[in-house]
Amino acid sequence: MGNKYAIGVDYGTQSGRAVLVDLADGAEIAEHVTPYRHHVIDEALPASGIKLEHDWALQHPLDYIEVLETSVPAVMEESGVDPADVIGLGIDFTACTMLPIDAAGQPLCLQEAHKDNPHSWVKLWKHHAAQDEANRINEVAAARDEKWLARYGDKISSEWMLAKAWQILNEAPEIYEKADQFLEAADWVVGQMTGNFARNSCAAGYKANWHKAEGYPSREFLAALDPRLAELTETKLRGKVEPLGTKAGELTPAFAARMGLAAGTAIAVGNVDAHAGVPGVGVVTPGKLVMAMGTSLCHMLLGTEEKEVEGMCGVVEDGIIPGYYGYEAGQSAVGDIFEWYVEEAAPAYVFKEAEAAGEHVHAYLTRRAEELAPGQSGLLALDWWNGNRSVLVDTDLTGVLLGMTLQTKPWEIYRALLEATAFGTRKIVEAFHASGVEVNELYACGGLPQKNRLLMQIYADVTNREIKIAASKQTPALGAAMFGAVAAGAEKGGYDSIVDAAAAMARVREETFKPNPESVALYDKLYEEYNRLHDYFGRGDNDVMKRLKAVRESVGGNRTYVQ
């Protein structure tokens, strides 16, 4: 039997990417990216031009299909692989990205009667206009002492399914009524390929508050929110929730023709993007924290039992790897903070010196920051430029930079910001440990670990743990392909479990980042100070950040300036 292959399709915020992977060793044979034709719809609806309100973020569902019709044939053509040898396909997706569909599975936004109503469209993960609904869900759940709330750090997000569904009910009841189901975009795309709409356990657990033993929040709770919501989970969220690696169905002849694959190819149930990266770095057992590092940071960890951990984003049985509890925590800005500094605060001479040295500004600042010892700048920062996701779960917190003098240099500030994000990760590691969930090793994937060696060394020193780096630049797509191989099964040339798939296909770089004992000792001192500031500003001793926000809003927010 010749080589067998699987395809992973990674759906991001701006584009979708297909990667063709050899099942023998995980080698990535070909990849192709299709930018979304309609991008993120956050100002006006396509065609009609109907204006959207602040905090809206929508997408066009046909952009997702275009990825399948463009990127999948492209990797097949580039590789020259026989379609008969591609035995499985898996997808991962940003989440919660949800849409209302009719009984035939058609998105309401594609129908003439509904296309001018913004609520008929796909609500992207970063649609934040359901914050009022999220606040109310949190208040009612806390007042009723709903036990499920603790699994989500005692707060659910405006980005998630319940808040988004309730916003539709509140603002467009006719769309709510017309919707046969609300689906994650991942589950809708899988449904298009197979004709079978299966809900995946990852998105259902982390984004729709579903629990393997208890199901969704109760009918009584939903009725307490709004009597019209009482039947939400039995009707519009109905359907079996399938564990990851389950075969959702087989590629239909119609879609096979559009994608250049063989009809009958096994299609795995969908997955969430960051979570798909966990088996992509070979992590299938507890004690290993996987950090998906980019503009923000998602921390994922496996455990053998369900524990309550302060400020975590969720704990879900079968949520990441079947057979384990998957824990998720996160930092809402990491790469975004470094980007902010370069775009908004770095002086002109830094750009000139970088250009003279033939370096990108980030590379220049990193090189200069590398010349400093820990603590040498006398600076300390809190990493809350976009609020705090874990452990405080408070979007109203803001950034702090402490210790500046007339001698402070730009690369000293840059290093302090790198260090602040590492301190934020250490805080999360300690929260897991304090709750009895072990963290012994760190793994990193995503854009940042590939680009910034200094950052990874700082994380190793601050956490006092060795860090292994993903060999793949497309870790979520690789993980999605692995789940496609599991959906196909060993009999067809795939694998019978994700553990088997990861053992053969996952790769990390040979070089790791090991803690430097001298730096560890220095960072322990700085972390003590970080902790003091963290609790002082974050736990209610001094709510100055919130008071400043209130003043800002009272004088017209941050959008108008006195000339």
N, C-alpha and C positions, 0 to 999 in steps of 0.2 A: 504493500500500500504506500503510495507516494505521500508527500507532505500535505497536511491539512491546514486550513487557515480559518480565522474568524475575523470579523470586522467590528471595531468599536466606533460608535458615533458619539462624539462629545458635543453637546449643545450648550454653547456659552451665551453671553449676553448680547454679543454683536455678530456672532458667526457660529457656524457648525463645522466640525472637522471629522473626517472619516480616516481611520487608520487601519490598514490591513496588517494582520499579525500572524506570524508563523507559530503554530501551536506546539511545535517541538521545543522551542527555546524562547519564545516571546519576542523574537526579532521583528522589528517594525519594517515591513517590506516597502510600503508606500503610504503617503498621507496626502490629503487634499483639504483645503479650507474653502467654504462658500460663505461670503459675507451675506448677512440678511439684507434683502432688497429694501425692506422698510425700516431697518435699524431698530432703535428703541423709539416707540411712538409716545412722546411725552409732551408734545405741544398741541397737535391737532390730528384729527382722524384722517387717514388716507382718503383721497377722492373728495369727500364732502368738505374737508377743511374745518369741521366743527372743533372749536377750541376745547382743550382739556384744562382742568383746574390744576393748581399746584399739587405736587406730590403724586401725580399720576404717572404710571409707566406701563404701556401696553405693547403688545406685539401682534404680528400678522401670522396666523397659523400656516398659511401656505408657504411662508419662508422656511418653515421646518421641513416641509415636503420637498422643497427645492434642494435642500441639502442632500436628501436621499437620492434625488434624481441627477444631481450634479457631481457631488463628491464621491459617491459610491462607484459609479461608472468610471470616474477618473482614476481611482486607485486600482480598479480592475484592469484598466487599459495600461496604466504605467507599469504594473507588475507582470502582466501577461499571464496571470494565474487563471486556470480553468475554473469557471463558476461552479462546476461540480465539486471542486475541492474546497470551496468556502462552505463550511458546515454549520456555522452559527453567526449570529449578529446580536450585539447588545448595545443599548444606548444609555447615556447618562445625561442629566439635564439640570439646569439651575432650578431651584425650588424654594418656595412654593410658586410655580408658574402655572396658573389654572385658567380653565375656560369653560363656559357653558355650552353644552351640545344638545341637539334634539334627539328624538328616539332613534333616528337613523345614524346617529354618530356625527352629524354635520354641525360644525361650529355655527352658533347663531349669527356671528358677525359676517358670515358669508351669505346671509339671506337678505334679500332686498328689504323685507319688512323691518329688519333690526340693525342693519349696517350703520345707521346714523346714531345709534345709541352706544355711547362709550362702554357701557356695562356688558355689551354683547361680545366684546373683544377679549383676547388673552390678557390677563393681568400678570405682568412679569413679576419675578421675585421681588424686585425693588419698588413695586407699587406700594406707597406708604399712606395712601389716602384713606385707609380703613383704621387709622389710629384711634378715632373716637370709639369705634366698635371694639378694638383690642382693649382699650382702657376699661370699658364696661364689662367685657368678658372677665378681665382680671379682678375687678371689684366684686362681681357677683360670685365668681368661683371662690375668692377668699372669704367672703361673707358666709357662704354655704359650706366652707371647709371641704371643698372638693379635693379628694386625695391625689388626683392625677396632676394637679397644678405643681406639686413639688418636683415632679419628674422634669419640669421645664424651668427650674430655677425660680418658681413662684410667679413667673410672668410669661404670658404668650405674646407673640409679636403681631404687629399689624401686617407683616408680610405673609402670614399663614392662612390656611384654608378657612377656618371658622370666621375670622374677621372679614376676609374678602367676600365670603358668601353672604354674610349678614349685611355688608355694605350694599351688595346688589339688591337684597331684599328691601333695605331702607330707602335706597335712592332710585331703584328701577324695578318695582315689584312685578311689572309685566314681564321683564326678562327672567326674574326668579321663577315666575309661574311657568313660563314657556320652556325653561331649561328642564330637560329630562334628567341630566346628570351634570354635576360639576366634576371635571377631571383634571388631574395633573397633566400638563402638556406631554410629559414623558409617556404617560399611559395612553393618551390620545394618539400619539405617533405610533406606538406599538400596536394600538387598535387598528390604525389605518393599514399597517403592513400585514396584519394577521386576520382582521375581521373579528378579533376577540378583545374586548376591553377588560383588562386585568389590572387591578390596583396593586402597586408595589409596596412592600412592607416598609421600605426606607422612607419614602415620601409620606405615606400614611401615618407612620409613627412619629416622625420628627416635625411634620408640618400640619397634620390634621388631628393630632392628639389621640391617635388610635393606639390601643394596647392589645397585645396578643391574647391575654387572658380576659380582659375586661371590655374590649371593644372601644367604641368612641365614648365621649362624655354622654351622660344619660339623657334620656328624653326629658326627664324632670328638670335637669339643669338647663337644657336648651329652651324649654318652655318658660323657665324663670327669666331667661334673657329676653325672650320675645315669643309669645304663644304661637306665632306663625312659623317659628323655627322648630317646633316640637318634633316634626317628622323628618328633619333634614337628613339625618344619617341613614334612616330607613329608606328614603326615597332618592335624594339627589347625591348622596355619597354611598349608595348601595353597591353591592358587588363584593366578591371574595377578595381578601387581601392576601397576596401571594408572597412567600419569602423569596429573597434574591436568588437568582440562579434557576428559578422555575422557568420552564418553557411556557411562554404565553400562548404560543401557537406557531404556525408555519407560514412562511412568506407566500402570499396568494399569487396565482399566476399573473394577475394584472400588475401588482407591484413588482414582481420579479422582472417583468419586461421593462418596467420603468427604471429599475435599479441595475440591470445587467447581471442579476444573480439567478440562481436556479430556484424555480418554484419548489416549495417544501423545505427550504432552508430554515433551521430552527431559530426562532426569535425569543430572546430572554425578556422577562418582565423588566420594566424600566428601573432606573437607579438615580440617585442624586449625585451630582458631579464630584464634589469633594470626597464623598464616601466611596465612590468607585475607585478612587486612588489608593485606598488602603490595601487591598490585595495587589494593586499595581506595584507597590513597593515590597510585597512579600509578607505583609503583616496579617497573620491569620490566628494569632494567639494573644492572650492577655499580657499586660505589662509593657506594651510598646506603644508610645504615643506618636501618632502620625500628624504632622503639621503640614497642611496645604497652605503654602505661603505665597501670597500675591498682594493685591491691594489691601486685602484684609487677611485674617488668619483663622482657619478652622482647625481645631484640635480634636482628633478622634482616637478613641481608646476602647479596647475590649475588656469585658469583665465577665465573671462567672455567676454573678448575682446582681440583683437590682438594689442599688444604694442611692440615698439622697446626697447629692453633692451641691454645695452652695454655688448658685449662679450658673449651673450648667444649662445648655440649650436643649437638652433632652437625653433620656436614656430609653432605648428601644430594644426589645428582644428581637433577634434576627435583623436588626436595623442596618448592620454593616456586614457582618459575617454570620451566616446561619449557625445557630447553636450557641451564640454568645449574646450578651447584652452589649449593645453599642452605645458608648457615651460620646456626647459632642459638647464642646465648649468653643469659645471663640473670642477674637479681638476684632473690633469693628473697623480699625484702621491700622495698617502696618506700612506696606509700600505706599499707600496714599499719603502718609505723613512725610515720608522722605520726598515724595513728589511735590507735596505742598511747599516744603522748604526750598526746593530748587526753583519751583515756578513763581513763588510769591515772596521769598525772603532772602535768597542768596544774592550777594552784591555783584555788581557788574564785573569787577576785577576777577572774580572766580571764573566767570565764563571766558574772559580773555585768556587767563592762564591755562584753563583747560584746553582752549582752542590752540594755543601756542604749543602745548604739550601733545597735541593730537589725540586728546582724550575726550570722552563724553563727560559731562559735568558730574554725574554720579560717580563715575570711575575716578575722576580727579579728587573729589571730596573724600571718597573712600580711601584712596592712597594717602592723602594727608592725615586722615583720621587714624590710619593704621600706625602712624609714627608716634601716637600718644599711648601712654600706659593707662590702664583703668584708673579713673579718679584724677588724672593729671590736669584735666580741664577745670576741675572744681564745679562742674555743672551736673544738674540732675533734672530729669523731666518726667512728667506723668503723660502716659500715652493715650490721652482721651480726646484727641482731635475730632473724633466722630462718635463721642460717647463711650460708654463701657458696656460691652456685651457680657463678659464674665470677669469677675464674680459678682459685680455690683448690679448688673442688669439695669442700667440707667442711661438713657440716651441724652439726658440733659447735662451730663458732666462734660467738661471741656479741658483743654490742654494746659499744662504748666511747664515753664522752663525757669529753673532757679539757679542762681549763682553767677550771673553774668557781671562782668566788669568792663571797663574801658579797653582792656586788653583782649577780650574774648574774640576768638577767630571763628570764621564760618565752619571750618571742619571740626572744631570743638563742639559746636552746636549740632552738627550733623551726627557726630559720634554719640552725643547724649541722646539724640532721638533714636538711633539704632539700639542703644542700651535700654532705653525706656520700654521698647517693645519686647525686649528679652525679659525684663523684669515683669512685664505683664504676663508673659508665658510662665515664668516661674511661679507667679501667684496662682495660676490655674493648676499647675503641677502639684503645688502644695495643697490646694483645695481637694484634689483627687485623693492625695495621700491621707489627709486628715479624715476623709470619709471611708478609708479602708480600701481604696481602689489603687492598686500598685502602678507606679510609673518607673520603669527601670531603664528604658532606652528611648531615644528620640529618633524619629525618621522624618525627613523633610522632602517635600515634593512641591512642584509649582515653579513659577518664574524666578522668584528671588533666590532660592538656594543655588540655582545654576549660575546666577550673575554675581553674587556678592559673598566672597569668601570671608571677609572680615565679619559680616553679619552672623554667619554660621559659627565662627569661632567665638564671638561674643555670646551667642546662645548656649554653646557648650560650656563656656566658663561661668555664665550666670546660673545655669541650671545644675552645673557640676555633673553633666551626663554626656556620654558619647553620642554623637549625631551621625546617622547614616543618611546618605543622599541618594534619591532616586536616580537610576541611570537613564530612565526614559524622560523625555521632555513632555510627553503626552500621557502622563500617568493615569488620569481618569479614563481616557480612550482605551488604554491598555487594559485597565480593570474591567471596562465595559465589554471588551473583546473576550476576556477570560470568562465572564458570566455567560457570554454567547456560546463559548465552548462547553460550559457546564450544561447549558440548556440542550445542546446537541447530545451530550453524553459520550462515555468512553466507547460505546459500541460503534458510534459513527466516526471515531477518531478524535473526539474531544475528551472531556474529563467528567468524572462522576461527582466531584465536589470542588468547591473553590479552593480548598486546601491543596488538593492535587494539582490544580491548575497553577496556583501561585508557586508551588514548589518547582515546577518546570519552567514557568514563563516570567516570573518576576525577577527584576535585576536591580541591585543597588551598586553604586560606584565602589571600587576597591578602597579608595581613599575615604577616610572618615575624619570627623573633627572631634578631637579628644580634649577634655578640659586641661588647662594649664594651672597647676596648683597655686602658683603665685597670684595669677589673675583671679582664681576662685576666691582666695582669701580677701583680696581687695573688693571684689564684687559683693561678697557677703556683707561688708561694711556699708557699701552704697545701697544694697538692697534693704538693709534695716531702715535707712533714711527714706527710701522709696515707700516702704511699708507705712512709715509714720505719716507721710504726705497722703498716701492712698487712703488711709482710714480717716485722716483729718478732713479731707475734702470730700471723701466718698461715702462716709457713714453718718453724716449729719452734724458733726462738730461745727463745721463751717460751710453753709450752703451758699457761699458767695457766688459760685458759678451760676447757680439758678437765679439769684437775685440780679446778677449782671444781665442774664438773658431776658429777665422780665423788664429791666430798664430799656434794653435794646428794642424789645417789641413795643414798648410804650412810646418810643420815639420813631417808630416806623420801620423796625427791623434793620437788616443790614443791606438793604437794596437801594437806599437813597442817601445821597451825600450832599453836604453843604458846599456850594461852589465858592 
